[in-house]
């Protein structure tokens, strides 16, 4: 699949509102399922952070054995299972080519390292402004270095996040 060139967008005060709206839809859709928590993660969850403008949502579920029930329910509101990324993490999205205003779901096992990674990195950026500033600067440098290539950018970002989590969490 050929991806559109990556663009970074400034933080918008509308991001938390978009998240709240999506969370309400998700909660209504998952009615009847118990033992889950919903978190706003990613750059749109950090005030002032430059990013792709995609609302990343982590849904942490207690019983990983019934994850297929969550995927089936999320499909009802337009999400598609995209890939198994890690042991306790599934990725869903609505569109093939992502951009400003899209929503991504990270279905993770509650209390897993995958959940701790998503929520922990968000919390680190929220409470440590110097780390957040450095991360924003690196994102701009990486974008220039990879000339907008989404895959290469994602690999650089993932490597940095893993290092920060290992050192600071």
MODAHU-V745819 format. One record per residue. N is the residue number from 1. SS is DSSP state (h for helix, s for strand, l for the rest). NEAR is the number of other C-alpha atoms within 8 Angstrom. Layout:
n/ss/near
N/SS/NEAR
N/SS/NEAR
This chain:
n/ss/near
1/l/2
2/l/3
3/l/7
4/l/6
5/l/7
6/l/9
7/l/7
8/l/9
9/s/9
10/l/9
11/l/12
12/l/7
13/l/7
14/l/6
15/h/11
16/h/9
17/h/8
18/h/9
19/h/11
20/h/8
21/h/8
22/h/8
23/h/9
24/h/8
25/h/8
26/h/9
27/h/8
28/h/7
29/h/10
30/l/10
31/l/7
32/l/4
33/l/7
34/l/5
35/l/7
36/s/10
37/s/8
38/s/9
39/s/9
40/s/11
41/s/13
42/l/11
43/h/11
44/h/17
45/h/11
46/l/10
47/l/8
48/l/7
49/l/12
50/l/11
51/s/12
52/l/11
53/l/14
54/l/13
55/s/16
56/s/12
57/s/14
58/s/14
59/s/12
60/s/14
61/s/13
62/l/8
63/l/8
64/h/9
65/h/5
66/h/7
67/h/10
68/h/7
69/h/7
70/h/10
71/h/10
72/h/8
73/h/10
74/h/13
75/h/10
76/l/8
77/l/7
78/l/7
79/l/10
80/s/10
81/s/10
82/s/8
83/s/7
84/s/8
85/s/7
86/s/7
87/l/5
88/l/10
89/s/12
90/s/13
91/s/13
92/s/13
93/s/12
94/l/10
95/l/6
96/l/5
97/l/6
98/l/7
99/l/8
100/l/8
101/l/7
102/l/11
103/s/10
104/s/12
105/s/11
106/s/12
107/s/14
108/s/15
109/s/14
110/l/10
111/l/7
112/l/9
113/h/6
114/h/11
115/h/14
116/h/10
117/h/9
118/h/11
119/h/10
120/h/11
121/h/12
122/h/13
123/h/8
124/h/10
125/h/11
126/h/10
127/h/6
128/l/8
129/h/8
130/h/6
131/h/9
132/h/12
133/h/9
134/h/8
135/h/8
136/h/10
137/h/8
138/h/8
139/h/11
140/h/9
141/h/8
142/h/10
143/h/13
144/h/8
145/h/6
146/l/9
147/l/6
148/l/10
149/l/11
150/h/10
151/h/6
152/h/8
153/h/12
154/h/8
155/h/8
156/h/9
157/h/9
158/h/8
159/h/8
160/h/8
161/h/9
162/h/8
163/h/8
164/h/10
165/h/11
166/h/7
167/h/6
168/h/5
169/l/6
